[in-house]
Amino acid sequence: MTGPAGIRPFDDDVSIDELRQDVEHLHGVPARFVEAVEVDERFKGEVVWQGAVKVFALTDHPSGATRAYA
């Protein structure tokens, strides 16, 4: 399944390498996996989302961005 511009939705069923390729395609610059951070998002004390956010270092992004999160 793909989303806008042919990009696959980011989820835990996608490998780190596939995510890296998608981040590179989306941003047009090289990306390197840095870490996965476990997130427990809550609203009024209830868990609304739980998962791992993958962090990628970006190289030479035109905007100066140095990180992307998936």
C-alpha positions as CSV (number, residue, x, y, z in Angstrom):
1,M,0.0,0.0,0.0
2,T,1.3,3.5,-0.8
3,G,0.4,7.0,0.3
4,P,0.7,10.4,-1.4
5,A,3.5,10.6,-4.1
6,G,3.9,6.8,-4.0
7,I,5.4,6.7,-0.5
8,R,4.6,3.8,1.7
9,P,3.0,4.7,5.1
10,F,5.6,4.5,7.9
11,D,4.8,1.7,10.3
12,D,6.6,-1.1,12.2
13,D,6.0,-3.6,9.4
14,V,8.5,-1.7,7.2
15,S,12.2,-2.4,7.5
16,I,14.7,0.3,8.6
17,D,16.2,0.1,5.1
18,E,12.9,0.6,3.4
19,L,12.2,3.6,5.7
20,R,15.6,5.1,4.9
21,Q,14.9,4.8,1.2
22,D,11.5,6.4,1.6
23,V,13.0,9.3,3.6
24,E,15.7,9.8,1.0
25,H,13.1,9.8,-1.8
26,L,10.8,12.2,0.1
27,H,13.6,14.7,1.0
28,G,16.0,14.2,-1.9
29,V,19.1,13.8,0.2
30,P,21.0,10.9,1.8
31,A,19.7,9.7,5.1
32,R,21.3,7.5,7.8
33,F,19.4,5.6,10.6
34,V,20.3,7.0,14.0
35,E,17.9,5.3,16.5
36,A,14.4,4.1,17.3
37,V,12.6,5.9,20.2
38,E,9.7,4.2,21.9
39,V,6.8,6.6,22.2
40,D,3.7,6.3,24.4
41,E,1.3,9.1,23.4
42,R,-1.5,9.8,25.8
43,F,-4.6,12.0,25.9
44,K,-6.4,12.6,29.2
45,G,-4.4,9.7,30.7
46,E,-5.4,7.2,27.9
47,V,-2.9,5.7,25.5
48,V,-3.8,7.0,22.0
49,W,-0.7,5.7,20.2
50,Q,2.2,3.5,21.1
51,G,5.1,2.6,18.9
52,A,8.7,3.4,17.8
53,V,9.6,6.6,16.0
54,K,12.7,6.1,13.8
55,V,15.2,8.9,13.6
56,F,17.3,9.5,10.5
57,A,20.2,12.0,10.0
58,L,19.9,14.0,6.8
59,T,22.9,15.1,4.8
60,D,22.9,18.5,2.9
61,H,19.1,19.2,3.1
62,P,18.4,22.5,1.3
63,S,16.5,23.8,4.3
64,G,19.3,23.0,6.7
65,A,17.2,20.2,8.4
66,T,19.5,17.6,10.0
67,R,16.9,15.0,11.2
68,A,13.8,13.3,9.8
69,Y,11.4,11.2,11.9
70,A,9.4,8.3,10.7
